[in-house]
Amino acid sequence: MSEEKNNTEENKKVKLTAKEAFDFGPVWGYFFRKKDADRPSNFNLKAMHTVNKISIVMFLIAMAVIIGRFISRM
């Protein structure tokens, strides 16, 4: 019975608040984190992070353009 109760509690939908949706702290932390000596560093890892950063920037620019167009057509 207790397992069934736990499963139903886990399956409940959690609403995302506006504050949580627009929390860009982890994004800024990804771009401006300090170098960690314990992390492995090789070309593939650096290339992956560079591509990730470029894709995040492109996404944010695209969202700004979409929002700008939406506002200008109102």
Secondary structure, DSSP 4 states (H G I P E B T S, - for coil): -HHHHHHHHHTS--PPPHHHHT--HHHHHHHSPPP-TTS---HHHHHHHHHHHHHHHHHHHHHHHHHHHHHHT-
